[in-house]
Structures are given as C-alpha cells and as structure tokens.
C-alpha cells in the first residue's frame, strides 16, 4: 500500500518549556532517554480550552501482531512496527467515526468554517494512521459530510514528540503479557518507575505541555479549531482521564482504546466510557 505523502512539521518535546502554567523543569529529573521523573502529578489542564480535541489510537501494527511492547525512543525515527494492511483500513475507517463524533459534539456555528488539524506521535504506526484517516476523509461520502459541517481539513500532519508512546524501559520489546507487571501498580502509584518505565505522572506532564503548546500556537490561538491527536493506547487513555479531571489517572488501563478507535477528549468524568475490568491485551490488538 502507498501512504499519502504529507509535509510533516517536526516538533520535539521541549525539556525547557516556556508554556504558561506548565510544570517547571527545575522540579523534574530527566533520564538519558528524555523521560521525566516526576514526584507528583502535574496540575490539571485549564478549565477551558480554546480548541476541541479528539483522540485517535493507531491501527493494528506489526508490533501488535508480534505481541511485543514497542516503545523504544529509536522508533521515533524508524519505520519499524508500522501498520499492517488491517491497521491501514482501521485508520481509513476512523475517518467516518471522527466525522460522526464531530457532528454529535459540534457546538460551533461554523459560519466561517472550522479547521481540522492532525497531530501525531512520531512512531510509524501513529503517523501512518493519521495519513490513513486523512485519506479516508477524502472519500466521496466523507467529503460530503465534511462539507455539510463546513470543515476545512488541513492535509499536513504535525509530528509532536510529546505524543510518542509511553516508554516501558527494561520491558521494551518484551511480550505484551508483561504489561501486567506495570498497569496494576499504576493504579496505586502514578509516579512509580518500576522496570524503568515512564510513569503515569511523566506521561501526563508531557501531554499537558503538548496541549498548552498547541493552545498557544499562533495557528490555533484564536480558538475554534478541531485537533486530532494520533497516538498510542496508554498515552491516550492517560490523557483521557487526565483531561477529564479524574481523581486517579492511574486507573487509565480500565478505559482501553481499540485499534483505530477515536474519542472526544472530554473535560469531565461523566464523558468517560464505562470502565472495564483490567485484562491483558490480546496479540494483534
């Protein structure tokens, strides 16, 4: 399959953010892998955001099929563990679901049109999913829906390192059943770094920086834009709970995204789906 070629704007995660209200770096340690070591969760996101955010998990990847954890930072500049043919179709199919969500949740009058932007993790499986979703938005049926919503779809995908996969330290490249060594502990301690994993607090901190950076970008500063964040299961589940104001973001694993699933980033806990019992992921998902 051939993925559409897009101009990508590379934005690396800042280790010295100047974003107003972001966690100050003098309070944080940073590992050799660029992972924050946090002693507490970051402060919550501002109550009101100027733009509307949707969360899109990547489609099925070859890493999913192999049943391994794929979080090495070297994957940010690699094509390893990209999408399978099924994953590509899941990415295309997410376009229809995204438009349905926008129809359901849209509160803008759209008189002057509403711009839709894609931001993505640098990992191949996320980048390719963003491209596949954009391709899906170009189908005749979806173009008609987008026209009816007066959407102005921006074809460039912005790559942001703040959206990259959660780092699993010594468990990277291990079998996916080893997630069970980490997720239950997350529920009780969002700052733990057992096996040298990136903590829930660290992921939340970089996601907060990413959201605030987007909000303050001159492109989005006036507000009213739709932002699709294409990333990974743990990252999006953590963001979903963190953005909702949930008391315990460490419970994120009970709100699992499926491959190619897209959700509104709600700002209250009543927007969360029903939690599911903690289960290990299955090979291929």
ZIKA-V570672 format. One record per residue. PHI is phi in whole degrees, -180 to 180 (* if undefined). Layout:
[[PHI] [PHI]]
This chain:
[[*] [-113] [-86] [-62] [-85] [-123] [-77] [-107] [-100] [-87] [-126] [-83] [-63] [-76] [-98] [-143] [-64] [-106] [-65] [-59] [83] [-77] [-64] [-80] [-68] [-65] [-93] [-123] [-97] [-128] [-78] [-63] [-90] [77] [-96] [-69] [-109] [-112] [-94] [-158] [-69] [-70] [-64] [-70] [-64] [-54] [-58] [-113] [-107] [-78] [-121] [-105] [-116] [-121] [-113] [-122] [-86] [-61] [-73] [-56] [-111] [-66] [-66] [-59] [-66] [-72] [74] [-123] [-77] [-127] [-133] [-57] [-64] [-65] [-71] [-66] [-125] [-133] [-99] [-64] [59] [-74] [-76] [-80] [-55] [-64] [-61] [-63] [-67] [-63] [-64] [-62] [-66] [-65] [-62] [-64] [-66] [-61] [-63] [-63] [-65] [-63] [-59] [-71] [-105] [-70] [-117] [-87] [-78] [58] [-60] [-103] [85] [-125] [-84] [-120] [-121] [-110] [-118] [-142] [-57] [-75] [-66] [-56] [-64] [-78] [-56] [-68] [-68] [-60] [-63] [-65] [-64] [-61] [-64] [-62] [-67] [-92] [-65] [-57] [-65] [-69] [-64] [-66] [-64] [-61] [-63] [-64] [-86] [57] [-90] [-110] [-84] [-85] [-85] [-80] [-107] [-88] [-89] [-126] [-67] [-68] [-101] [-67] [-57] [-62] [-83] [-106] [53] [-69] [-92] [-59] [74] [-84] [-64] [-65] [-66] [-76] [-55] [-66] [-78] [-116] [-56] [-63] [-71] [-53] [-64] [-105] [-147] [-70] [-105] [-70] [-131] [-55] [62] [64] [-75] [-76] [-73] [-60] [-64] [-68] [-62] [-62] [-64] [-71] [-69] [-61] [-59] [-65] [-62] [-66] [-65] [-64] [-59] [-92] [-61] [-59] [-64] [-110] [-62] [-77] [83] [89] [-85] [-105] [-117] [-103] [-100] [-101] [-154] [-122] [-56] [-59] [-62] [-72] [-68] [-62] [-62] [-59] [-72] [-61] [-67] [-78] [83] [-59] [-68] [-124] [-68] [-64] [-84] [-54] [-68] [-86] [-128] [-69] [-82] [-88] [-60] [76] [-80] [-126] [-138] [-70] [-82] [-74] [-110] [-136] [-66] [-74] [-88] [-75] [-69] [-66] [-68] [-115] [-57] [-64] [-136] [-68] [-66] [-93] [-57] [97] [-124]]
